[in-house]
Amino acid sequence: MSLVKYIARLQRMDSLIAMRATGTPDEFAFKLNLSRSTLFEMIQEMKGLGVDIRYSALSNSYYYADGRRIVIKVERIHNEDHLTSGGFHGRDNY
């Protein structure tokens, strides 16, 4: 899976969890076009990052227990000082 697709999927997961609109695990997996086992793997990865995600059987949705969310920021830095030619950057790279 490409990095862009993975990030988009994490952002979609975050949005649904924040809105408490995931549905059951099967429904959540369907919304993300994932298998149930892949969904659980991704939730475990998020938990591994310290995000407290829980499931409520009462509301049939995952939610953030402590209010913290996943924020992914991708920047493209374009600065002429960082442009390189021939694989060298700066004067001290010999």
PDB file of N, CA, C and O in Angstrom:
ATOM      1  N   MET A   1       0.852  -1.174   0.000  1.00  0.00           N
ATOM      2  CA  MET A   1       0.000   0.000   0.000  1.00  0.00           C
ATOM      3  C   MET A   1       0.897   1.236   0.000  1.00  0.00           C
ATOM      4  O   MET A   1       1.906   1.281   0.704  1.00  0.00           O
ATOM      5  N   SER A   2       0.529   2.216  -0.778  1.00  0.00           N
ATOM      6  CA  SER A   2       1.328   3.434  -0.840  1.00  0.00           C
ATOM      7  C   SER A   2       1.160   4.236   0.447  1.00  0.00           C
ATOM      8  O   SER A   2       0.157   4.115   1.151  1.00  0.00           O
ATOM      9  N   LEU A   3       2.157   5.051   0.732  1.00  0.00           N
ATOM     10  CA  LEU A   3       2.124   5.891   1.923  1.00  0.00           C
ATOM     11  C   LEU A   3       0.945   6.846   1.879  1.00  0.00           C
ATOM     12  O   LEU A   3       0.294   7.076   2.898  1.00  0.00           O
ATOM     13  N   VAL A   4       0.668   7.398   0.724  1.00  0.00           N
ATOM     14  CA  VAL A   4      -0.442   8.342   0.577  1.00  0.00           C
ATOM     15  C   VAL A   4      -1.769   7.663   0.903  1.00  0.00           C
ATOM     16  O   VAL A   4      -2.609   8.236   1.597  1.00  0.00           O
ATOM     17  N   LYS A   5      -1.955   6.455   0.409  1.00  0.00           N
ATOM     18  CA  LYS A   5      -3.194   5.709   0.673  1.00  0.00           C
ATOM     19  C   LYS A   5      -3.315   5.354   2.156  1.00  0.00           C
ATOM     20  O   LYS A   5      -4.400   5.428   2.733  1.00  0.00           O
ATOM     21  N   TYR A   6      -2.190   4.967   2.767  1.00  0.00           N
ATOM     22  CA  TYR A   6      -2.190   4.618   4.187  1.00  0.00           C
ATOM     23  C   TYR A   6      -2.547   5.835   5.046  1.00  0.00           C
ATOM     24  O   TYR A   6      -3.345   5.731   5.978  1.00  0.00           O
ATOM     25  N   ILE A   7      -1.955   6.983   4.728  1.00  0.00           N
ATOM     26  CA  ILE A   7      -2.254   8.208   5.477  1.00  0.00           C
ATOM     27  C   ILE A   7      -3.717   8.597   5.302  1.00  0.00           C
ATOM     28  O   ILE A   7      -4.373   8.983   6.270  1.00  0.00           O
ATOM     29  N   ALA A   8      -4.231   8.502   4.088  1.00  0.00           N
ATOM     30  CA  ALA A   8      -5.646   8.829   3.845  1.00  0.00           C
ATOM     31  C   ALA A   8      -6.554   7.906   4.649  1.00  0.00           C
ATOM     32  O   ALA A   8      -7.572   8.345   5.183  1.00  0.00           O
ATOM     33  N   ARG A   9      -6.195   6.646   4.735  1.00  0.00           N
ATOM     34  CA  ARG A   9      -6.997   5.690   5.499  1.00  0.00           C
ATOM     35  C   ARG A   9      -6.957   6.024   6.994  1.00  0.00           C
ATOM     36  O   ARG A   9      -7.986   5.962   7.668  1.00  0.00           O
ATOM     37  N   LEU A  10      -5.785   6.373   7.511  1.00  0.00           N
ATOM     38  CA  LEU A  10      -5.679   6.770   8.920  1.00  0.00           C
ATOM     39  C   LEU A  10      -6.501   8.027   9.202  1.00  0.00           C
ATOM     40  O   LEU A  10      -7.148   8.133  10.244  1.00  0.00           O
ATOM     41  N   GLN A  11      -6.472   8.972   8.271  1.00  0.00           N
ATOM     42  CA  GLN A  11      -7.257  10.195   8.451  1.00  0.00           C
ATOM     43  C   GLN A  11      -8.752   9.895   8.448  1.00  0.00           C
ATOM     44  O   GLN A  11      -9.507  10.486   9.221  1.00  0.00           O
ATOM     45  N   ARG A  12      -9.182   8.983   7.584  1.00  0.00           N
ATOM     46  CA  ARG A  12     -10.601   8.588   7.548  1.00  0.00           C
ATOM     47  C   ARG A  12     -10.982   7.881   8.847  1.00  0.00           C
ATOM     48  O   ARG A  12     -12.051   8.132   9.404  1.00  0.00           O
ATOM     49  N   MET A  13     -10.102   6.994   9.328  1.00  0.00           N
ATOM     50  CA  MET A  13     -10.350   6.317  10.604  1.00  0.00           C
ATOM     51  C   MET A  13     -10.494   7.336  11.728  1.00  0.00           C
ATOM     52  O   MET A  13     -11.423   7.262  12.532  1.00  0.00           O
ATOM     53  N   ASP A  14      -9.564   8.288  11.775  1.00  0.00           N
ATOM     54  CA  ASP A  14      -9.586   9.313  12.811  1.00  0.00           C
ATOM     55  C   ASP A  14     -10.893  10.092  12.786  1.00  0.00           C
ATOM     56  O   ASP A  14     -11.502  10.335  13.827  1.00  0.00           O
ATOM     57  N   SER A  15     -11.313  10.476  11.600  1.00  0.00           N
ATOM     58  CA  SER A  15     -12.541  11.250  11.463  1.00  0.00           C
ATOM     59  C   SER A  15     -13.761  10.472  11.962  1.00  0.00           C
ATOM     60  O   SER A  15     -14.580  11.010  12.707  1.00  0.00           O
ATOM     61  N   LEU A  16     -13.878   9.225  11.557  1.00  0.00           N
ATOM     62  CA  LEU A  16     -15.022   8.405  11.988  1.00  0.00           C
ATOM     63  C   LEU A  16     -15.001   8.152  13.491  1.00  0.00           C
ATOM     64  O   LEU A  16     -16.049   8.168  14.137  1.00  0.00           O
ATOM     65  N   ILE A  17     -13.826   7.920  14.046  1.00  0.00           N
ATOM     66  CA  ILE A  17     -13.720   7.694  15.491  1.00  0.00           C
ATOM     67  C   ILE A  17     -14.086   8.970  16.240  1.00  0.00           C
ATOM     68  O   ILE A  17     -14.831   8.918  17.219  1.00  0.00           O
ATOM     69  N   ALA A  18     -13.575  10.105  15.797  1.00  0.00           N
ATOM     70  CA  ALA A  18     -13.861  11.381  16.460  1.00  0.00           C
ATOM     71  C   ALA A  18     -15.354  11.704  16.449  1.00  0.00           C
ATOM     72  O   ALA A  18     -15.870  12.290  17.401  1.00  0.00           O
ATOM     73  N   MET A  19     -16.052  11.322  15.371  1.00  0.00           N
ATOM     74  CA  MET A  19     -17.496  11.571  15.275  1.00  0.00           C
ATOM     75  C   MET A  19     -18.315  10.470  15.942  1.00  0.00           C
ATOM     76  O   MET A  19     -19.542  10.551  16.015  1.00  0.00           O
ATOM     77  N   ARG A  20     -17.625   9.442  16.427  1.00  0.00           N
ATOM     78  CA  ARG A  20     -18.300   8.259  16.983  1.00  0.00           C
ATOM     79  C   ARG A  20     -19.272   7.680  15.962  1.00  0.00           C
ATOM     80  O   ARG A  20     -20.416   7.349  16.275  1.00  0.00           O
ATOM     81  N   ALA A  21     -18.781   7.569  14.738  1.00  0.00           N
ATOM     82  CA  ALA A  21     -19.603   7.099  13.624  1.00  0.00           C
ATOM     83  C   ALA A  21     -19.003   5.874  12.953  1.00  0.00           C
ATOM     84  O   ALA A  21     -19.187   5.667  11.753  1.00  0.00           O
ATOM     85  N   THR A  22     -18.282   5.057  13.727  1.00  0.00           N
ATOM     86  CA  THR A  22     -17.631   3.890  13.131  1.00  0.00           C
ATOM     87  C   THR A  22     -18.585   2.745  12.895  1.00  0.00           C
ATOM     88  O   THR A  22     -18.426   1.988  11.938  1.00  0.00           O
ATOM     89  N   GLY A  23     -19.573   2.609  13.756  1.00  0.00           N
ATOM     90  CA  GLY A  23     -20.431   1.432  13.720  1.00  0.00           C
ATOM     91  C   GLY A  23     -19.708   0.259  14.362  1.00  0.00           C
ATOM     92  O   GLY A  23     -18.693   0.437  15.036  1.00  0.00           O
ATOM     93  N   THR A  24     -20.225  -0.911  14.154  1.00  0.00           N
ATOM     94  CA  THR A  24     -19.595  -2.127  14.692  1.00  0.00           C
ATOM     95  C   THR A  24     -18.256  -2.349  13.984  1.00  0.00           C
ATOM     96  O   THR A  24     -17.992  -1.713  12.964  1.00  0.00           O
ATOM     97  N   PRO A  25     -17.409  -3.239  14.507  1.00  0.00           N
ATOM     98  CA  PRO A  25     -16.151  -3.521  13.805  1.00  0.00           C
ATOM     99  C   PRO A  25     -16.360  -3.932  12.343  1.00  0.00           C
ATOM    100  O   PRO A  25     -15.598  -3.515  11.471  1.00  0.00           O
ATOM    101  N   ASP A  26     -17.373  -4.736  12.071  1.00  0.00           N
ATOM    102  CA  ASP A  26     -17.648  -5.132  10.691  1.00  0.00           C
ATOM    103  C   ASP A  26     -18.043  -3.932   9.832  1.00  0.00           C
ATOM    104  O   ASP A  26     -17.592  -3.806   8.694  1.00  0.00           O
ATOM    105  N   GLU A  27     -18.879  -3.058  10.371  1.00  0.00           N
ATOM    106  CA  GLU A  27     -19.303  -1.860   9.635  1.00  0.00           C
ATOM    107  C   GLU A  27     -18.128  -0.903   9.415  1.00  0.00           C
ATOM    108  O   GLU A  27     -17.980  -0.312   8.345  1.00  0.00           O
ATOM    109  N   PHE A  28     -17.302  -0.767  10.450  1.00  0.00           N
ATOM    110  CA  PHE A  28     -16.130   0.108  10.357  1.00  0.00           C
ATOM    111  C   PHE A  28     -15.173  -0.405   9.277  1.00  0.00           C
ATOM    112  O   PHE A  28     -14.684   0.370   8.455  1.00  0.00           O
ATOM    113  N   ALA A  29     -14.916  -1.684   9.285  1.00  0.00           N
ATOM    114  CA  ALA A  29     -14.045  -2.286   8.262  1.00  0.00           C
ATOM    115  C   ALA A  29     -14.622  -2.062   6.868  1.00  0.00           C
ATOM    116  O   ALA A  29     -13.889  -1.748   5.931  1.00  0.00           O
ATOM    117  N   PHE A  30     -15.930  -2.223   6.734  1.00  0.00           N
ATOM    118  CA  PHE A  30     -16.587  -2.011   5.443  1.00  0.00           C
ATOM    119  C   PHE A  30     -16.433  -0.563   4.975  1.00  0.00           C
ATOM    120  O   PHE A  30     -16.155  -0.314   3.802  1.00  0.00           O
ATOM    121  N   LYS A  31     -16.616   0.393   5.896  1.00  0.00           N
ATOM    122  CA  LYS A  31     -16.494   1.814   5.554  1.00  0.00           C
ATOM    123  C   LYS A  31     -15.084   2.159   5.066  1.00  0.00           C
ATOM    124  O   LYS A  31     -14.898   3.080   4.271  1.00  0.00           O
ATOM    125  N   LEU A  32     -14.105   1.411   5.551  1.00  0.00           N
ATOM    126  CA  LEU A  32     -12.714   1.665   5.170  1.00  0.00           C
ATOM    127  C   LEU A  32     -12.223   0.740   4.062  1.00  0.00           C
ATOM    128  O   LEU A  32     -11.071   0.821   3.634  1.00  0.00           O
ATOM    129  N   ASN A  33     -13.110  -0.136   3.604  1.00  0.00           N
ATOM    130  CA  ASN A  33     -12.756  -1.121   2.579  1.00  0.00           C
ATOM    131  C   ASN A  33     -11.591  -2.003   3.038  1.00  0.00           C
ATOM    132  O   ASN A  33     -10.635  -2.238   2.299  1.00  0.00           O
ATOM    133  N   LEU A  34     -11.700  -2.479   4.273  1.00  0.00           N
ATOM    134  CA  LEU A  34     -10.683  -3.330   4.896  1.00  0.00           C
ATOM    135  C   LEU A  34     -11.308  -4.624   5.370  1.00  0.00           C
ATOM    136  O   LEU A  34     -12.523  -4.722   5.539  1.00  0.00           O
ATOM    137  N   SER A  35     -10.461  -5.610   5.581  1.00  0.00           N
ATOM    138  CA  SER A  35     -10.941  -6.805   6.283  1.00  0.00           C
ATOM    139  C   SER A  35     -10.997  -6.466   7.770  1.00  0.00           C
ATOM    140  O   SER A  35     -10.351  -5.525   8.231  1.00  0.00           O
ATOM    141  N   ARG A  36     -11.756  -7.225   8.487  1.00  0.00           N
ATOM    142  CA  ARG A  36     -11.878  -7.021   9.933  1.00  0.00           C
ATOM    143  C   ARG A  36     -10.515  -7.158  10.616  1.00  0.00           C
ATOM    144  O   ARG A  36     -10.184  -6.375  11.507  1.00  0.00           O
ATOM    145  N   SER A  37      -9.728  -8.149  10.201  1.00  0.00           N
ATOM    146  CA  SER A  37      -8.422  -8.362  10.830  1.00  0.00           C
ATOM    147  C   SER A  37      -7.468  -7.200  10.546  1.00  0.00           C
ATOM    148  O   SER A  37      -6.688  -6.819  11.418  1.00  0.00           O
ATOM    149  N   THR A  38      -7.519  -6.634   9.338  1.00  0.00           N
ATOM    150  CA  THR A  38      -6.675  -5.480   9.019  1.00  0.00           C
ATOM    151  C   THR A  38      -7.106  -4.270   9.832  1.00  0.00           C
ATOM    152  O   THR A  38      -6.265  -3.493  10.282  1.00  0.00           O
ATOM    153  N   LEU A  39      -8.412  -4.104  10.023  1.00  0.00           N
ATOM    154  CA  LEU A  39      -8.913  -3.021  10.872  1.00  0.00           C
ATOM    155  C   LEU A  39      -8.329  -3.149  12.271  1.00  0.00           C
ATOM    156  O   LEU A  39      -7.831  -2.169  12.825  1.00  0.00           O
ATOM    157  N   PHE A  40      -8.385  -4.342  12.847  1.00  0.00           N
ATOM    158  CA  PHE A  40      -7.865  -4.549  14.196  1.00  0.00           C
ATOM    159  C   PHE A  40      -6.365  -4.291  14.263  1.00  0.00           C
ATOM    160  O   PHE A  40      -5.871  -3.772  15.264  1.00  0.00           O
ATOM    161  N   GLU A  41      -5.632  -4.647  13.206  1.00  0.00           N
ATOM    162  CA  GLU A  41      -4.196  -4.365  13.162  1.00  0.00           C
ATOM    163  C   GLU A  41      -3.935  -2.862  13.166  1.00  0.00           C
ATOM    164  O   GLU A  41      -3.038  -2.386  13.861  1.00  0.00           O
ATOM    165  N   MET A  42      -4.715  -2.121  12.395  1.00  0.00           N
ATOM    166  CA  MET A  42      -4.533  -0.673  12.341  1.00  0.00           C
ATOM    167  C   MET A  42      -4.902  -0.014  13.668  1.00  0.00           C
ATOM    168  O   MET A  42      -4.246   0.936  14.094  1.00  0.00           O
ATOM    169  N   ILE A  43      -5.940  -0.510  14.314  1.00  0.00           N
ATOM    170  CA  ILE A  43      -6.310   0.022  15.629  1.00  0.00           C
ATOM    171  C   ILE A  43      -5.189  -0.250  16.629  1.00  0.00           C
ATOM    172  O   ILE A  43      -4.863   0.612  17.445  1.00  0.00           O
ATOM    173  N   GLN A  44      -4.600  -1.438  16.569  1.00  0.00           N
ATOM    174  CA  GLN A  44      -3.478  -1.765  17.454  1.00  0.00           C
ATOM    175  C   GLN A  44      -2.287  -0.851  17.180  1.00  0.00           C
ATOM    176  O   GLN A  44      -1.610  -0.428  18.116  1.00  0.00           O
ATOM    177  N   GLU A  45      -2.024  -0.543  15.917  1.00  0.00           N
ATOM    178  CA  GLU A  45      -0.938   0.383  15.581  1.00  0.00           C
ATOM    179  C   GLU A  45      -1.206   1.758  16.181  1.00  0.00           C
ATOM    180  O   GLU A  45      -0.296   2.391  16.716  1.00  0.00           O
ATOM    181  N   MET A  46      -2.451   2.223  16.095  1.00  0.00           N
ATOM    182  CA  MET A  46      -2.802   3.516  16.668  1.00  0.00           C
ATOM    183  C   MET A  46      -2.637   3.486  18.181  1.00  0.00           C
ATOM    184  O   MET A  46      -2.137   4.441  18.776  1.00  0.00           O
ATOM    185  N   LYS A  47      -3.053   2.400  18.797  1.00  0.00           N
ATOM    186  CA  LYS A  47      -2.883   2.265  20.245  1.00  0.00           C
ATOM    187  C   LYS A  47      -1.404   2.242  20.610  1.00  0.00           C
ATOM    188  O   LYS A  47      -1.009   2.760  21.654  1.00  0.00           O
ATOM    189  N   GLY A  48      -0.592   1.642  19.751  1.00  0.00           N
ATOM    190  CA  GLY A  48       0.846   1.611  19.968  1.00  0.00           C
ATOM    191  C   GLY A  48       1.472   2.999  19.946  1.00  0.00           C
ATOM    192  O   GLY A  48       2.541   3.211  20.518  1.00  0.00           O
ATOM    193  N   LEU A  49       0.816   3.932  19.296  1.00  0.00           N
ATOM    194  CA  LEU A  49       1.269   5.320  19.273  1.00  0.00           C
ATOM    195  C   LEU A  49       0.783   6.092  20.498  1.00  0.00           C
ATOM    196  O   LEU A  49       1.058   7.284  20.635  1.00  0.00           O
ATOM    197  N   GLY A  50       0.067   5.416  21.380  1.00  0.00           N
ATOM    198  CA  GLY A  50      -0.399   6.046  22.612  1.00  0.00           C
ATOM    199  C   GLY A  50      -1.799   6.611  22.553  1.00  0.00           C
ATOM    200  O   GLY A  50      -2.208   7.347  23.452  1.00  0.00           O
ATOM    201  N   VAL A  51      -2.546   6.279  21.506  1.00  0.00           N
ATOM    202  CA  VAL A  51      -3.917   6.775  21.368  1.00  0.00           C
ATOM    203  C   VAL A  51      -4.859   5.801  22.073  1.00  0.00           C
ATOM    204  O   VAL A  51      -4.839   4.600  21.804  1.00  0.00           O
ATOM    205  N   ASP A  52      -5.678   6.330  22.973  1.00  0.00           N
ATOM    206  CA  ASP A  52      -6.596   5.491  23.758  1.00  0.00           C
ATOM    207  C   ASP A  52      -7.929   5.342  23.016  1.00  0.00           C
ATOM    208  O   ASP A  52      -8.847   6.144  23.184  1.00  0.00           O
ATOM    209  N   ILE A  53      -8.005   4.304  22.200  1.00  0.00           N
ATOM    210  CA  ILE A  53      -9.215   4.022  21.421  1.00  0.00           C
ATOM    211  C   ILE A  53      -9.963   2.886  22.102  1.00  0.00           C
ATOM    212  O   ILE A  53      -9.383   1.855  22.441  1.00  0.00           O
ATOM    213  N   ARG A  54     -11.244   3.093  22.292  1.00  0.00           N
ATOM    214  CA  ARG A  54     -12.083   2.062  22.920  1.00  0.00           C
ATOM    215  C   ARG A  54     -13.351   1.866  22.100  1.00  0.00           C
ATOM    216  O   ARG A  54     -13.710   2.687  21.255  1.00  0.00           O
ATOM    217  N   TYR A  55     -14.015   0.750  22.379  1.00  0.00           N
ATOM    218  CA  TYR A  55     -15.267   0.447  21.689  1.00  0.00           C
ATOM    219  C   TYR A  55     -16.406   0.491  22.695  1.00  0.00           C
ATOM    220  O   TYR A  55     -16.297  -0.059  23.791  1.00  0.00           O
ATOM    221  N   SER A  56     -17.500   1.146  22.321  1.00  0.00           N
ATOM    222  CA  SER A  56     -18.695   1.198  23.152  1.00  0.00           C
ATOM    223  C   SER A  56     -19.765   0.307  22.543  1.00  0.00           C
ATOM    224  O   SER A  56     -20.249   0.566  21.441  1.00  0.00           O
ATOM    225  N   ALA A  57     -20.129  -0.737  23.263  1.00  0.00           N
ATOM    226  CA  ALA A  57     -21.207  -1.605  22.797  1.00  0.00           C
ATOM    227  C   ALA A  57     -22.553  -0.880  22.875  1.00  0.00           C
ATOM    228  O   ALA A  57     -23.487  -1.206  22.142  1.00  0.00           O
ATOM    229  N   LEU A  58     -22.641   0.104  23.768  1.00  0.00           N
ATOM    230  CA  LEU A  58     -23.873   0.872  23.907  1.00  0.00           C
ATOM    231  C   LEU A  58     -24.150   1.729  22.670  1.00  0.00           C
ATOM    232  O   LEU A  58     -25.280   1.782  22.185  1.00  0.00           O
ATOM    233  N   SER A  59     -23.115   2.397  22.167  1.00  0.00           N
ATOM    234  CA  SER A  59     -23.303   3.255  20.983  1.00  0.00           C
ATOM    235  C   SER A  59     -22.831   2.582  19.697  1.00  0.00           C
ATOM    236  O   SER A  59     -22.915   3.174  18.621  1.00  0.00           O
ATOM    237  N   ASN A  60     -22.333   1.341  19.802  1.00  0.00           N
ATOM    238  CA  ASN A  60     -21.824   0.611  18.641  1.00  0.00           C
ATOM    239  C   ASN A  60     -20.821   1.448  17.844  1.00  0.00           C
ATOM    240  O   ASN A  60     -20.946   1.591  16.627  1.00  0.00           O
ATOM    241  N   SER A  61     -19.833   1.994  18.541  1.00  0.00           N
ATOM    242  CA  SER A  61     -18.830   2.801  17.875  1.00  0.00           C
ATOM    243  C   SER A  61     -17.541   2.830  18.681  1.00  0.00           C
ATOM    244  O   SER A  61     -17.540   2.720  19.907  1.00  0.00           O
ATOM    245  N   TYR A  62     -16.437   2.983  17.944  1.00  0.00           N
ATOM    246  CA  TYR A  62     -15.167   3.272  18.599  1.00  0.00           C
ATOM    247  C   TYR A  62     -15.154   4.750  18.952  1.00  0.00           C
ATOM    248  O   TYR A  62     -15.841   5.555  18.323  1.00  0.00           O
ATOM    249  N   TYR A  63     -14.366   5.104  19.967  1.00  0.00           N
ATOM    250  CA  TYR A  63     -14.247   6.503  20.381  1.00  0.00           C
ATOM    251  C   TYR A  63     -12.882   6.725  21.011  1.00  0.00           C
ATOM    252  O   TYR A  63     -12.214   5.781  21.433  1.00  0.00           O
ATOM    253  N   TYR A  64     -12.481   7.984  21.069  1.00  0.00           N
ATOM    254  CA  TYR A  64     -11.241   8.364  21.743  1.00  0.00           C
ATOM    255  C   TYR A  64     -11.569   8.586  23.213  1.00  0.00           C
ATOM    256  O   TYR A  64     -12.322   9.498  23.555  1.00  0.00           O
ATOM    257  N   ALA A  65     -11.003   7.751  24.083  1.00  0.00           N
ATOM    258  CA  ALA A  65     -11.320   7.811  25.507  1.00  0.00           C
ATOM    259  C   ALA A  65     -10.726   9.044  26.185  1.00  0.00           C
ATOM    260  O   ALA A  65     -11.299   9.562  27.143  1.00  0.00           O
ATOM    261  N   ASP A  66      -9.596   9.509  25.699  1.00  0.00           N
ATOM    262  CA  ASP A  66      -8.955  10.651  26.355  1.00  0.00           C
ATOM    263  C   ASP A  66      -8.986  11.918  25.508  1.00  0.00           C
ATOM    264  O   ASP A  66      -8.362  12.917  25.866  1.00  0.00           O
ATOM    265  N   GLY A  67      -9.699  11.886  24.403  1.00  0.00           N
ATOM    266  CA  GLY A  67      -9.833  13.068  23.552  1.00  0.00           C
ATOM    267  C   GLY A  67      -8.663  13.316  22.616  1.00  0.00           C
ATOM    268  O   GLY A  67      -8.754  14.180  21.744  1.00  0.00           O
ATOM    269  N   ARG A  68      -7.565  12.582  22.771  1.00  0.00           N
ATOM    270  CA  ARG A  68      -6.431  12.768  21.855  1.00  0.00           C
ATOM    271  C   ARG A  68      -6.740  12.120  20.521  1.00  0.00           C
ATOM    272  O   ARG A  68      -7.422  11.097  20.457  1.00  0.00           O
ATOM    273  N   ARG A  69      -6.232  12.722  19.460  1.00  0.00           N
ATOM    274  CA  ARG A  69      -6.496  12.222  18.106  1.00  0.00           C
ATOM    275  C   ARG A  69      -5.189  12.045  17.351  1.00  0.00           C
ATOM    276  O   ARG A  69      -4.129  12.485  17.796  1.00  0.00           O
ATOM    277  N   ILE A  70      -5.286  11.402  16.215  1.00  0.00           N
ATOM    278  CA  ILE A  70      -4.145  11.231  15.326  1.00  0.00           C
ATOM    279  C   ILE A  70      -4.064  12.464  14.426  1.00  0.00           C
ATOM    280  O   ILE A  70      -5.053  12.844  13.799  1.00  0.00           O
ATOM    281  N   VAL A  71      -2.898  13.081  14.365  1.00  0.00           N
ATOM    282  CA  VAL A  71      -2.673  14.202  13.465  1.00  0.00           C
ATOM    283  C   VAL A  71      -1.463  13.840  12.615  1.00  0.00           C
ATOM    284  O   VAL A  71      -0.381  13.567  13.135  1.00  0.00           O
ATOM    285  N   ILE A  72      -1.660  13.842  11.316  1.00  0.00           N
ATOM    286  CA  ILE A  72      -0.592  13.519  10.374  1.00  0.00           C
ATOM    287  C   ILE A  72      -0.342  14.748   9.530  1.00  0.00           C
ATOM    288  O   ILE A  72      -1.256  15.305   8.923  1.00  0.00           O
ATOM    289  N   LYS A  73       0.908  15.159   9.504  1.00  0.00           N
ATOM    290  CA  LYS A  73       1.261  16.354   8.745  1.00  0.00           C
ATOM    291  C   LYS A  73       2.357  15.983   7.757  1.00  0.00           C
ATOM    292  O   LYS A  73       3.399  15.449   8.135  1.00  0.00           O
ATOM    293  N   VAL A  74       2.106  16.273   6.496  1.00  0.00           N
ATOM    294  CA  VAL A  74       3.083  16.029   5.443  1.00  0.00           C
ATOM    295  C   VAL A  74       3.401  17.369   4.810  1.00  0.00           C
ATOM    296  O   VAL A  74       2.512  18.075   4.334  1.00  0.00           O
ATOM    297  N   GLU A  75       4.680  17.708   4.812  1.00  0.00           N
ATOM    298  CA  GLU A  75       5.103  18.975   4.236  1.00  0.00           C
ATOM    299  C   GLU A  75       6.051  18.743   3.081  1.00  0.00           C
ATOM    300  O   GLU A  75       6.867  17.821   3.100  1.00  0.00           O
ATOM    301  N   ARG A  76       5.935  19.567   2.106  1.00  0.00           N
ATOM    302  CA  ARG A  76       6.888  19.567   1.008  1.00  0.00           C
ATOM    303  C   ARG A  76       7.704  20.832   1.151  1.00  0.00           C
ATOM    304  O   ARG A  76       7.186  21.940   1.009  1.00  0.00           O
ATOM    305  N   ILE A  77       8.971  20.663   1.430  1.00  0.00           N
ATOM    306  CA  ILE A  77       9.847  21.812   1.624  1.00  0.00           C
ATOM    307  C   ILE A  77      10.539  22.114   0.302  1.00  0.00           C
ATOM    308  O   ILE A  77      11.227  21.266  -0.267  1.00  0.00           O
ATOM    309  N   HIS A  78      10.348  23.315  -0.163  1.00  0.00           N
ATOM    310  CA  HIS A  78      10.996  23.732  -1.409  1.00  0.00           C
ATOM    311  C   HIS A  78      11.762  25.014  -1.109  1.00  0.00           C
ATOM    312  O   HIS A  78      11.193  26.096  -0.970  1.00  0.00           O
ATOM    313  N   ASN A  79      13.057  24.847  -1.019  1.00  0.00           N
ATOM    314  CA  ASN A  79      13.921  25.967  -0.708  1.00  0.00           C
ATOM    315  C   ASN A  79      15.185  25.798  -1.542  1.00  0.00           C
ATOM    316  O   ASN A  79      15.798  24.731  -1.520  1.00  0.00           O
ATOM    317  N   GLU A  80      15.575  26.806  -2.258  1.00  0.00           N
ATOM    318  CA  GLU A  80      16.742  26.684  -3.128  1.00  0.00           C
ATOM    319  C   GLU A  80      18.004  26.342  -2.356  1.00  0.00           C
ATOM    320  O   GLU A  80      18.924  25.760  -2.931  1.00  0.00           O
ATOM    321  N   ASP A  81      18.084  26.679  -1.087  1.00  0.00           N
ATOM    322  CA  ASP A  81      19.251  26.339  -0.277  1.00  0.00           C
ATOM    323  C   ASP A  81      19.379  24.841  -0.087  1.00  0.00           C
ATOM    324  O   ASP A  81      20.469  24.350   0.206  1.00  0.00           O
ATOM    325  N   HIS A  82      18.289  24.103  -0.247  1.00  0.00           N
ATOM    326  CA  HIS A  82      18.311  22.660  -0.029  1.00  0.00           C
ATOM    327  C   HIS A  82      18.462  21.870  -1.326  1.00  0.00           C
ATOM    328  O   HIS A  82      18.530  20.642  -1.291  1.00  0.00           O
ATOM    329  N   LEU A  83      18.516  22.544  -2.451  1.00  0.00           N
ATOM    330  CA  LEU A  83      18.662  21.845  -3.724  1.00  0.00           C
ATOM    331  C   LEU A  83      20.075  21.295  -3.841  1.00  0.00           C
ATOM    332  O   LEU A  83      21.041  21.956  -3.460  1.00  0.00           O
ATOM    333  N   THR A  84      20.191  20.092  -4.367  1.00  0.00           N
ATOM    334  CA  THR A  84      21.498  19.462  -4.513  1.00  0.00           C
ATOM    335  C   THR A  84      21.712  19.092  -5.962  1.00  0.00           C
ATOM    336  O   THR A  84      20.768  18.996  -6.747  1.00  0.00           O
ATOM    337  N   SER A  85      22.957  18.889  -6.297  1.00  0.00           N
ATOM    338  CA  SER A  85      23.310  18.474  -7.649  1.00  0.00           C
ATOM    339  C   SER A  85      24.407  17.442  -7.542  1.00  0.00           C
ATOM    340  O   SER A  85      25.399  17.657  -6.845  1.00  0.00           O
ATOM    341  N   GLY A  86      24.244  16.336  -8.215  1.00  0.00           N
ATOM    342  CA  GLY A  86      25.281  15.316  -8.200  1.00  0.00           C
ATOM    343  C   GLY A  86      25.412  14.572  -6.893  1.00  0.00           C
ATOM    344  O   GLY A  86      26.411  13.883  -6.682  1.00  0.00           O
ATOM    345  N   GLY A  87      24.455  14.683  -6.023  1.00  0.00           N
ATOM    346  CA  GLY A  87      24.476  13.931  -4.773  1.00  0.00           C
ATOM    347  C   GLY A  87      25.206  14.612  -3.635  1.00  0.00           C
ATOM    348  O   GLY A  87      25.336  14.029  -2.559  1.00  0.00           O
ATOM    349  N   PHE A  88      25.689  15.831  -3.839  1.00  0.00           N
ATOM    350  CA  PHE A  88      26.404  16.537  -2.787  1.00  0.00           C
ATOM    351  C   PHE A  88      25.568  17.706  -2.305  1.00  0.00           C
ATOM    352  O   PHE A  88      24.847  18.337  -3.077  1.00  0.00           O
ATOM    353  N   HIS A  89      25.678  17.978  -1.030  1.00  0.00           N
ATOM    354  CA  HIS A  89      24.975  19.116  -0.442  1.00  0.00           C
ATOM    355  C   HIS A  89      25.938  19.805   0.504  1.00  0.00           C
ATOM    356  O   HIS A  89      26.419  19.199   1.462  1.00  0.00           O
ATOM    357  N   GLY A  90      26.212  21.034   0.244  1.00  0.00           N
ATOM    358  CA  GLY A  90      27.113  21.777   1.114  1.00  0.00           C
ATOM    359  C   GLY A  90      28.560  21.615   0.711  1.00  0.00           C
ATOM    360  O   GLY A  90      28.871  20.895  -0.238  1.00  0.00           O
ATOM    361  N   ARG A  91      29.436  22.272   1.421  1.00  0.00           N
ATOM    362  CA  ARG A  91      30.856  22.264   1.082  1.00  0.00           C
ATOM    363  C   ARG A  91      31.637  21.175   1.792  1.00  0.00           C
ATOM    364  O   ARG A  91      32.706  20.782   1.326  1.00  0.00           O
ATOM    365  N   ASP A  92      31.133  20.688   2.895  1.00  0.00           N
ATOM    366  CA  ASP A  92      31.904  19.761   3.724  1.00  0.00           C
ATOM    367  C   ASP A  92      31.634  18.293   3.435  1.00  0.00           C
ATOM    368  O   ASP A  92      32.132  17.431   4.159  1.00  0.00           O
ATOM    369  N   ASN A  93      30.877  17.986   2.419  1.00  0.00           N
ATOM    370  CA  ASN A  93      30.553  16.605   2.096  1.00  0.00           C
ATOM    371  C   ASN A  93      31.520  16.059   1.066  1.00  0.00           C
ATOM    372  O   ASN A  93      31.243  16.137  -0.131  1.00  0.00           O
ATOM    373  N   TYR A  94      32.649  15.507   1.493  1.00  0.00           N
ATOM    374  CA  TYR A  94      33.639  14.924   0.586  1.00  0.00           C
ATOM    375  C   TYR A  94      33.803  13.470   0.839  1.00  0.00           C
ATOM    376  O   TYR A  94      34.597  12.812   0.168  1.00  0.00           O
TER     377      TYR A  94
END
